Structures are given as structure tokens and as C-alpha cells.
Amino acid sequence: MRCIAVRALTLWHNLGANDRDMVRICASIADFCRDQNGATAIEYGLVVSLISLTIVTWATQIGQSVLGFFQSAASALSH
């Protein structure tokens, strides 16, 4: 294992500045792709948005029913 680390360190020192930057960028992209924390936050956000959409739809439907009830009651009282 030590030989692999020494060889990697030797290769790293032999790289030019642009190559080192490219290795760092590729490593950052690989870390980003392996990271699952953002995906969990997005999933929770989707669940919350679907629940809130359901509540708004339900409240709208109930509101229309209540409005119809009070309009018919007001109509019956005015006659």
C-alpha cells in the first residue's frame, strides 16, 4: 500500500499546474456526485410541496361547499 502512495505522490509532483487543477476539479465533481445530502433535502422539499398542494386543493373544495351552503341559506331566509 505504501508503494502505491509513494507512486501517486511522485505522479502528483510531476504534473503541471493545469493538470493538478484538472485533477482537483475531477475530484470535486466525483465528490459532488457521491454526495447524497442534497438529494435528501430535495426529496423532503417535494413531499412538503405535495402536502401543501393537497391542503390548498382540499381547502378550496371545502370553501366552495361552505360558500354554496351559506348562499342557499341566505337565499332561503330572504324569501
Secondary structure, 3 states (H helix, E strand, C coil): CHHHHHHHHHHHHHCCHHHHHHHHHHHHHHHHHHCCHHHHHHHHHHHHHHHHHHHHHHHHHHHHHHHHHHHHHHHHHHC
